[in-house]
Amino acid sequence: MPPIGRNVRIGDLLVEKKLLTPQQVEAALKFQKEKGNGKRLGNIIVELGYVKDVDLAKALAENLRVQYVDLSAIQINKDAVNKISEDMAKEKIVFAYQYQNNRLYVATDDPVNFVVFDDLKVQTGMDVVPRISTRAQIEAAITKYYSSQALDSTMNELESENMSDEDVAENLARAESEGRIDNAPIVKLVNMMIESAFRTNTSDIHIEAFKDRTRVRFRIDGELVEQQMRIPPALHNSVITRIKILGGMNIAERRIPLDGRYGTRIDGVNLDVRISTIPCVYGEKCVIRLLSTADEKTRKITDLGMTDYNYQMFKQIIRCPNGVMLVTGPTGSGKSTTLYATLGELSQPNVNIVTVEDPVEKKIDGVNQCQINDKAGMTFAAALRSILRQDPDIIMVGEIRDGETADIAIRAAITGHFVLSTLHTNDAASTIIRLVDMGVAPYMVASSLVGIVAQRLVKLLCNECKEKFTLTDPEELKLMDKKEPVQICRPHPGGCKACHNTGYSGRTAIHEIIVTTPDVKALISSGGTAEEIGKLATKNGTLLLRDNVTKMVLAGRTSMDELVKATYTV
C-alpha cells in the first residue's frame, strides 16, 4: 500500500488549490447536513457543480500521494476485470484494470477505505494497489466491460447451440411456460442490447437483416454507430420475435409494418420503449426508440444551450399573457425538449396548464397532460376544443399538423390564452408563411403570434482530441461571412477513446428567435414574404441559426461540417 499523504479536510484542500471559495465549502457542508443522505462531502461538491469530478480526483491524488488514472484513456486488461466480481465492483465502486506480478491495480474514488481493499485482497488473493479515478469513470467502466463480457458470453452460447429460428422460438415458448424466460439466451441478448444502448446515451437502435449478417447500429448524438454484435442471420427472426413480444405486437405478422411499445427500468431510470418494424428483402428491419420518462427533473431552458442573448429574447415572448409561441425545426431537433423546459418555467401553483400530446413523452408535476387517441376520436382538434372549456391559462399543443388545429390554436390565443406548439419548418420566418398556407388569415396570424423559436442540434467537438487548423477555403469562409483565413477547430481523424472514436462528444441546441414586434405584425398582415420578414427580424436583433453556429465554430466548440449540416441551403 503506498504512503498516504497529508491529513487535510477535502474542503480546505480545494480552497487551498483555489478550486473552491470558503463560502462554497460552507454551503456544501450545510447541504450535507440537511440533505446529504450520508454522502461524502466531495461527492456533494461535485453534484452542486462547484468543482469538476476530474479536478476533485486529481487534487485528492496529489494530496494523498496516490496516482490518478483516467480509465477512458488507458488499455483495460479484461483478465484483470474478471478478478473482481461484478456485484463487488458495483457495491464498492471499484474497478480492476491491470495486474502484474500478483499486484492488482484497482481504480477507486475513496483510496482511504482500507476495509474495501482488505475484502478485495481476500477475494482475489492478490496485493491490491489503489489508484484514484472519478466515480463517473469507474461506473462507466463497470457498465461497459462487465456488460460486454456478458454479451460475448451470450453470443457464444447462441452460436454453440447452433439452433434454427424455429428451434429458438420453440425454446423461447418452453422457457416462458416454465417461468425461466430471463435465462433464455435470445432474451438475455435483447435485454443486454437495450441496456447497452441506454448506457451509451443511444436514442435509437437499428436492427437490420442482410444476406449474410444482421447489423446492429446505435444512434448516438445523432450519428449511427455500428456495433460489434455477431448475430447469425439464422437468428434474426428470433431476435425480432422477442422484441415483438416485449412490444405487445403480433409475432405471426411479418408482411406489414407494425408498431409497439412497453415500459422498462434500467439503472433506476424508467424508460418508454417504442418499437417499429418494417418488412425488407432479407427480413424485418426493427427500430427501437428509447425515451426516458419524466422521473427525471425537467431541464431548464438555460441548460439546453440557449445563449444569454437569445434567452433575453425568449423571456420577452413567455412574459406575454396571451398569444402563440411556436418552436420549429426538423424531426429530432429537440423541439419537444424545449417545449417541456418552457412549461417548467411557466408552471406556477396559480396557473392552469393543459397539454394535448401524441404521445405524452414526459410527465410534468402540476401540468394536466392529455394523450391523443385517433381511433377513439381524440384528435388534436377535438382535444383542443374540449381543453378550451377546461378554464386553461396556458395550452400546449404537441404539434400543429393541419389547418383546423392551427385555426383553433390561433383563435384560443386571440381569446386570451397563451398557446405553445411545434411546427416543422426550416427557419423562423418561413413558419409564418406555413401558417398562412394552412388557411389561417394573415391578419389572424399577425394578431396572435408573439414569437417563434427555430432550432437545430449540433454536435460538439471532443475537448480531448480536437485539433486547430487554419480555414482558407473561400467558399467555407463565405459561409461564415469572412474574407480572411481564420483559425478554427476540427475533429481529430479517428477520434479518441473519450469520444468513442467519433471526434465529437455531446450535442447542444442553436436557436433563431423572432419576437413579433408591431412592425413585424404589420408586415405579416400585408402579406410579406419569408425573406422580407427574415430581413426585418434581423434588423430588430434576431440572430440567424448560421450566426449562432458561426460563433460556436470560431470559439472552437463545433466544426465547419456541423455548420454546413445545420444551416446550408441552396
C-alpha positions in Angstrom: 0.0 0.0 0.0 1.5 3.4 -1.0 2.1 6.0 1.7 -0.9 8.2 2.4 -0.2 12.0 2.3 -1.3 14.9 4.5 -4.5 14.5 6.6 -6.2 17.7 5.2 -10.0 18.1 5.0 -11.3 17.9 1.5 -12.9 21.4 1.7 -9.7 23.0 3.0 -7.7 21.2 0.3 -9.9 22.6 -2.5 -9.8 26.1 -1.1 -6.0 25.8 -0.8 -5.9 24.9 -4.5 -8.3 27.8 -5.4 -10.8 25.4 -6.8 -13.4 26.4 -4.2 -14.2 29.5 -2.1 -14.8 29.3 1.7 -18.4 30.3 1.1 -18.9 27.3 -1.3 -17.5 25.0 1.4 -19.9 26.3 4.0 -22.8 25.9 1.5 -21.8 22.3 0.7 -21.4 21.5 4.4 -24.9 22.9 5.1 -26.3 20.8 2.2 -24.6 17.7 3.5 -26.0 18.2 7.0 -29.6 18.9 5.7 -30.0 16.8 2.6 -26.8 14.8 2.2 -28.2 11.3 3.0 -24.8 10.1 4.2 -22.9 11.2 1.0 -19.3 12.2 1.2 -18.6 16.0 1.0 -16.5 15.5 -2.1 -19.5 14.0 -4.0 -21.8 16.8 -2.8 -19.3 19.4 -4.0 -19.3 17.8 -7.5 -23.2 17.4 -7.5 -23.6 21.1 -6.7 -21.4 21.9 -9.6 -18.7 23.8 -7.6 -15.9 21.6 -8.9 -15.5 19.1 -11.8 -15.1 15.5 -10.7 -11.8 15.2 -12.5 -10.3 18.2 -10.7 -11.5 16.8 -7.4 -9.9 13.4 -8.1 -6.6 15.0 -9.2 -6.5 17.2 -6.1 -7.1 14.1 -3.9 -4.5 12.1 -5.7 -1.8 14.8 -5.2 -2.7 15.3 -1.5 -2.8 11.5 -0.7 0.2 10.7 -3.0 -1.9 8.1 -4.8 -1.7 8.0 -8.6 -4.6 9.3 -10.7 -5.8 7.1 -13.6 -8.0 8.1 -16.5 -10.0 4.9 -17.2 -11.3 6.3 -20.5 -7.8 6.8 -21.9 -5.9 3.6 -20.9 -5.8 0.0 -22.1 -8.0 -2.2 -19.9 -6.9 -5.8 -19.3 -10.1 -7.9 -19.4 -8.4 -10.7 -17.3 -7.9 -8.1 -14.6 -11.5 -7.0 -14.8 -12.6 -10.6 -14.1 -10.5 -10.8 -10.9 -13.3 -8.8 -9.1 -17.0 -9.9 -9.3 -19.5 -7.6 -10.9 -21.5 -7.4 -7.7 -18.5 -6.5 -5.7 -17.4 -3.8 -8.2 -20.9 -2.2 -8.3 -21.3 -2.4 -4.5 -17.9 -0.9 -3.6 -17.4 1.3 -6.7 -14.1 -0.2 -7.6 -12.7 -1.4 -11.0 -9.7 -3.6 -11.6 -8.0 -2.5 -14.8 -4.5 -4.1 -14.8 -2.3 -6.7 -12.9 1.4 -7.5 -12.7 3.4 -9.8 -10.5 0.5 -10.6 -8.2 -0.3 -6.9 -7.8 -3.9 -5.9 -8.9 -4.3 -2.2 -9.8 -7.8 -1.0 -8.8 -9.5 2.3 -9.5 -11.5 3.8 -6.6 -12.8 7.2 -5.6 -12.1 6.5 -1.9 -8.5 5.4 -1.6 -8.5 5.6 2.3 -11.3 3.0 2.6 -8.9 0.2 3.7 -11.7 -2.2 4.6 -12.6 -2.5 0.9 -9.0 -3.3 -0.1 -8.8 -6.0 2.6 -12.0 -7.6 1.2 -10.6 -7.4 -2.4 -7.3 -9.0 -1.2 -9.3 -11.9 0.3 -11.5 -12.3 -2.8 -8.6 -12.1 -5.3 -5.7 -13.5 -3.4 -3.6 -10.6 -4.8 -2.0 -7.5 -3.4 -4.3 -4.5 -4.2 -2.8 -1.3 -5.4 -5.4 1.6 -5.2 -5.5 4.3 -7.9 -7.8 7.3 -7.8 -10.4 7.9 -10.6 -13.7 9.7 -10.7 -16.9 7.9 -9.7 -18.4 8.5 -13.1 -15.5 7.0 -14.9 -15.5 3.9 -12.6 -19.2 3.4 -13.0 -18.9 3.8 -16.8 -16.1 1.3 -17.0 -18.0 -1.3 -14.8 -21.1 -0.9 -17.1 -19.1 -1.2 -20.3 -16.7 -4.0 -19.5 -18.9 -6.3 -17.5 -21.8 -5.8 -19.9 -19.6 -6.5 -23.0 -18.3 -9.7 -21.4 -21.8 -10.9 -20.6 -22.9 -10.1 -24.1 -19.9 -12.0 -25.6 -20.8 -15.0 -23.4 -24.5 -14.9 -24.5 -23.4 -14.7 -28.2 -21.1 -17.7 -27.7 -24.0 -19.6 -26.1 -26.3 -18.9 -29.0 -23.6 -19.8 -31.6 -22.7 -23.0 -29.8 -26.3 -24.2 -29.7 -26.5 -23.8 -33.5 -30.3 -23.8 -33.5 -32.6 -22.8 -36.3 -35.0 -20.0 -36.0 -37.9 -22.5 -35.3 -35.8 -24.2 -32.6 -35.2 -20.9 -30.8 -38.9 -19.9 -31.0 -39.8 -23.3 -29.5 -37.2 -23.0 -26.7 -38.5 -19.4 -26.0 -42.0 -20.7 -25.7 -40.9 -23.5 -23.4 -38.8 -21.2 -21.2 -41.7 -18.8 -20.8 -44.1 -21.6 -19.8 -41.6 -22.9 -17.2 -41.1 -19.4 -15.7 -37.4 -19.2 -16.7 -37.7 -16.8 -19.6 -35.0 -14.4 -18.4 -32.4 -17.2 -18.7 -33.1 -17.9 -22.4 -30.0 -16.7 -24.4 -32.1 -14.8 -27.0 -33.9 -12.9 -24.2 -30.6 -12.1 -22.5 -29.3 -10.8 -25.8 -32.2 -8.4 -26.4 -32.1 -7.2 -22.8 -28.3 -6.5 -22.9 -28.7 -4.8 -26.3 -31.2 -2.3 -24.8 -29.3 -1.9 -21.6 -26.0 -1.2 -23.5 -27.8 1.3 -25.7 -29.3 3.2 -22.8 -25.9 3.4 -21.0 -24.2 4.9 -24.1 -26.9 7.6 -24.5 -28.4 6.0 -27.6 -31.7 7.4 -28.9 -32.5 4.6 -31.4 -31.4 1.0 -32.0 -31.4 -0.2 -35.6 -31.5 -4.0 -36.2 -31.2 -4.8 -40.0 -31.2 -8.0 -41.9 -28.8 -8.6 -44.8 -27.9 -11.7 -46.9 -25.1 -13.0 -44.6 -25.4 -10.9 -41.4 -27.6 -9.0 -39.1 -26.3 -5.4 -38.5 -26.9 -3.6 -35.2 -26.4 0.2 -35.1 -26.9 2.7 -32.3 -27.8 6.4 -33.0 -25.5 8.3 -30.6 -25.5 12.1 -30.6 -27.4 12.0 -34.0 -24.9 9.6 -35.7 -25.4 5.9 -36.4 -22.5 3.8 -35.0 -22.2 0.1 -36.0 -21.9 -2.3 -33.0 -19.7 -5.3 -32.8 -22.5 -7.8 -32.3 -22.2 -11.1 -34.3 -25.8 -12.1 -34.6 -26.1 -15.1 -37.0 -28.6 -14.4 -39.9 -30.5 -17.6 -38.8 -31.3 -15.9 -35.5 -32.5 -12.6 -36.9 -36.2 -13.6 -36.9 -35.9 -14.9 -33.3 -34.4 -11.5 -32.1 -37.3 -9.7 -33.9 -39.8 -12.1 -32.4 -38.6 -11.4 -28.9 -38.7 -7.7 -29.4 -42.3 -8.0 -30.8 -43.3 -10.0 -27.7 -42.0 -7.2 -25.5 -43.9 -4.6 -27.5 -47.2 -6.5 -27.5 -47.1 -7.0 -31.2 -48.4 -9.8 -33.5 -45.4 -12.1 -33.8 -47.1 -14.1 -36.7 -47.4 -11.0 -38.9 -44.3 -10.3 -41.0 -45.8 -8.8 -44.1 -46.8 -5.4 -43.0 -45.2 -2.6 -40.8 -46.1 -2.9 -37.1 -45.7 -0.6 -34.1 -45.5 -1.4 -30.4 -44.3 -0.1 -27.1 -43.5 -1.1 -23.5 -42.0 0.3 -20.3 -38.9 -0.9 -18.5 -36.5 0.3 -15.9 -32.7 0.4 -16.3 -30.2 1.7 -13.7 -33.1 3.3 -11.7 -34.5 5.2 -14.7 -37.9 4.5 -16.2 -37.9 4.1 -19.9 -40.6 4.3 -22.5 -39.5 1.9 -25.4 -41.1 2.4 -28.8 -40.8 -0.3 -31.4 -41.3 -0.1 -35.2 -40.8 -3.0 -37.7 -41.0 -3.0 -41.5 -40.6 -5.9 -43.9 -37.4 -5.8 -46.1 -35.8 -8.1 -48.6 -33.9 -10.3 -46.1 -36.2 -10.0 -43.1 -37.8 -7.4 -40.9 -35.9 -4.2 -40.0 -36.6 -3.1 -36.5 -36.0 0.3 -34.9 -36.3 0.7 -31.1 -36.5 4.2 -29.7 -35.6 4.8 -26.1 -37.3 7.7 -24.2 -36.7 8.4 -20.6 -40.0 9.3 -18.9 -40.2 12.3 -16.5 -39.0 10.6 -13.4 -36.1 12.9 -14.2 -36.4 16.6 -13.5 -37.5 18.7 -16.4 -34.4 20.6 -17.7 -34.3 24.4 -17.7 -34.0 26.4 -20.9 -30.6 27.7 -19.9 -29.4 24.1 -19.7 -30.3 23.4 -23.4 -27.6 25.6 -25.0 -29.5 28.9 -25.4 -27.2 31.9 -25.3 -27.7 34.7 -22.8 -28.7 37.0 -25.8 -31.3 34.6 -27.1 -32.6 33.8 -23.6 -33.4 37.5 -23.1 -35.5 37.5 -26.3 -37.1 34.2 -25.3 -38.1 35.8 -21.9 -39.8 38.6 -23.8 -42.0 36.0 -25.5 -43.0 33.9 -22.5 -43.9 37.0 -20.4 -46.9 37.6 -22.7 -50.2 36.7 -21.0 -51.7 35.5 -24.3 -50.7 34.7 -27.8 -49.0 31.8 -29.7 -45.3 30.8 -29.3 -44.1 28.2 -31.9 -41.0 26.1 -31.7 -39.9 24.9 -35.1 -37.3 22.7 -36.7 -36.9 19.3 -38.4 -37.6 15.9 -36.7 -35.1 15.2 -33.9 -34.1 18.8 -33.4 -35.1 18.9 -29.7 -38.4 20.8 -30.1 -40.3 18.8 -27.5 -37.4 19.2 -25.0 -37.6 23.0 -25.5 -41.4 22.9 -25.0 -41.1 20.9 -21.8 -38.4 23.2 -20.5 -40.7 26.2 -21.3 -43.6 24.6 -19.4 -41.2 24.1 -16.5 -40.5 27.8 -16.5 -44.2 28.8 -16.8 -45.6 26.3 -14.3 -46.9 28.0 -11.1 -49.4 27.0 -8.4 -51.8 29.7 -9.6 -51.7 28.8 -13.3 -53.8 26.1 -15.1 -51.7 24.4 -17.8 -53.3 21.8 -20.1 -51.4 19.9 -22.8 -52.5 17.8 -25.7 -49.8 15.5 -27.0 -49.2 12.4 -29.2 -47.7 10.8 -27.2 -47.1 12.2 -23.7 -43.3 11.8 -23.6 -42.6 13.3 -20.1 -44.9 13.6 -17.2 -44.6 17.0 -15.5 -45.8 17.5 -12.0 -48.6 20.1 -11.8 -49.4 20.0 -15.5 -52.6 18.4 -16.9 -51.5 16.3 -19.9 -53.9 14.7 -22.4 -53.0 11.8 -24.7 -54.2 11.8 -28.4 -56.2 8.7 -29.4 -57.2 9.0 -33.1 -59.2 5.7 -33.1 -61.4 7.0 -30.3 -61.9 10.4 -32.0 -59.5 12.2 -29.6 -57.7 14.2 -32.3 -55.6 17.3 -31.8 -58.6 19.5 -33.0 -61.2 17.7 -30.9 -59.0 17.7 -27.8 -58.2 21.4 -28.2 -61.9 22.3 -28.4 -62.5 20.4 -25.1 -59.5 22.0 -23.4 -60.9 25.5 -24.1 -63.8 24.5 -21.8 -61.3 23.5 -19.0 -60.6 27.1 -18.0 -56.9 27.0 -19.1 -54.4 29.8 -18.7 -51.7 28.1 -20.8 -52.3 25.4 -23.5 -49.5 23.3 -25.1 -50.3 21.5 -28.4 -47.7 18.8 -29.2 -47.8 19.6 -32.9 -49.8 21.7 -35.4 -50.5 19.2 -38.1 -53.4 20.7 -40.1 -55.3 23.8 -40.8 -58.1 23.0 -38.3 -55.7 22.6 -35.4 -53.8 25.8 -36.4 -57.1 27.8 -36.6 -58.3 26.6 -33.2 -54.9 27.3 -31.6 -54.8 30.8 -33.0 -58.4 31.6 -32.0 -57.6 30.3 -28.5 -54.7 32.8 -28.3 -56.9 35.7 -29.6 -59.4 34.9 -26.8 -56.9 35.3 -24.1 -54.9 32.1 -23.7 -51.1 31.5 -24.1 -50.6 28.7 -26.6 -47.4 26.7 -27.2 -46.8 24.4 -30.1 -44.4 23.0 -32.7 -44.2 23.1 -36.4 -41.9 21.5 -39.0 -40.2 24.4 -40.9 -36.7 25.2 -41.8 -36.4 28.6 -40.2 -38.4 31.1 -38.0 -39.6 33.4 -40.8 -41.0 30.6 -43.1 -43.1 29.4 -40.1 -45.4 32.4 -40.7 -45.9 31.6 -44.4 -46.6 28.0 -43.4 -49.5 29.1 -41.1 -50.9 31.2 -43.9 -50.6 28.3 -46.4 -52.6 26.1 -43.9 -55.5 28.5 -44.3 -55.1 30.9 -41.4 -55.8 34.5 -42.4 -52.6 36.7 -42.3 -54.3 39.3 -40.0 -55.1 36.5 -37.5 -51.5 35.2 -37.6 -50.3 38.8 -37.0 -52.6 39.5 -34.1 -52.0 36.1 -32.3 -48.3 35.3 -32.9 -45.9 36.6 -30.2 -42.8 34.7 -31.1 -41.1 31.9 -33.0 -38.1 29.8 -31.8 -36.4 27.9 -34.6 -33.7 25.4 -33.5 -31.3 22.7 -34.6 -29.0 20.3 -32.7 -25.2 20.5 -33.5 -22.6 18.1 -32.3 -19.8 19.4 -30.0 -16.1 18.7 -30.7 -14.4 16.4 -28.3 -12.3 18.5 -25.9 -9.7 15.7 -25.6 -8.7 15.3 -29.2 -10.0 18.3 -31.3 -7.2 19.9 -33.3 -6.7 23.5 -34.5 -6.2 24.4 -38.2 -6.5 27.5 -40.4 -9.5 27.7 -42.7 -8.6 29.1 -46.1 -11.3 27.7 -48.4 -13.1 30.8 -49.9 -16.4 29.0 -50.2 -16.4 27.9 -46.5 -15.1 31.4 -45.4 -18.1 32.9 -47.3 -20.5 30.7 -45.2 -19.0 32.3 -42.1 -19.2 35.8 -43.7 -15.4 36.0 -43.5 -12.9 37.1 -46.2 -9.6 36.4 -44.5 -8.4 33.0 -43.2 -9.4 32.1 -39.7 -8.2 29.6 -37.1 -10.8 27.1 -36.0 -11.0 23.5 -34.8 -11.9 20.2 -36.4 -12.4 16.7 -35.2 -9.2 14.6 -34.9 -9.4 11.8 -37.6 -10.4 8.6 -35.8 -11.2 10.5 -32.6 -10.1 9.0 -29.2 -11.4 6.7 -26.5 -13.2 9.6 -24.7 -15.4 10.3 -27.7 -15.8 6.6 -28.9 -13.5 7.4 -31.9 -16.0 9.9 -33.4 -14.3 13.2 -32.8 -17.4 14.6 -31.2 -18.8 14.4 -27.6 -22.4 15.5 -26.9 -24.8 17.9 -28.6 -26.3 21.3 -27.9 -29.1 23.4 -29.5 -28.7 26.5 -31.6 -31.7 28.9 -31.8 -33.1 31.6 -34.1 -35.7 33.7 -32.3 -38.2 36.2 -33.8 -40.2 38.4 -31.5 -43.2 39.6 -33.4 -42.9 43.4 -32.8 -45.5 45.8 -34.2 -43.6 46.3 -37.4 -43.3 42.6 -38.0 -47.0 42.2 -37.3 -47.7 44.9 -39.9 -45.6 43.1 -42.5 -47.3 39.8 -41.8 -50.8 41.4 -42.2 -49.7 43.0 -45.6 -48.7 39.6 -46.9 -44.9 39.9 -46.6 -42.7 37.1 -47.9 -40.5 34.9 -45.6 -37.4 36.7 -46.9 -38.9 40.2 -46.1 -39.9 39.0 -42.6 -36.5 37.5 -42.0 -34.7 40.7 -43.0 -36.9 42.8 -40.8 -36.4 40.4 -37.8 -32.6 40.5 -38.3 -32.8 44.3 -38.3 -34.7 44.1 -35.0 -32.0 41.9 -33.4 -32.7 38.3 -34.4 -29.5 36.2 -34.7 -29.9 33.7 -37.5 -29.1 30.0 -37.0 -26.0 30.5 -39.1 -24.9 33.4 -36.9 -25.2 31.3 -33.8 -23.4 28.3 -35.1 -20.6 30.5 -36.7 -19.9 31.9 -33.2 -19.6 28.3 -31.9 -17.2 27.4 -34.8 -15.0 30.5 -34.1 -15.0 29.6 -30.4 -13.7 26.0 -31.2 -16.9 24.3 -29.9 -18.0 22.7 -33.1 -16.8 22.2 -36.7 -17.5 23.5 -40.2 -19.1 20.2 -41.1 -21.8 20.9 -38.4 -22.3 24.5 -39.6 -23.0 23.2 -43.1 -25.2 20.3 -41.9 -27.3 22.6 -39.7 -27.7 25.7 -41.9 -26.7 25.1 -45.5 -29.4 25.8 -48.2 -29.2 26.1 -51.9 
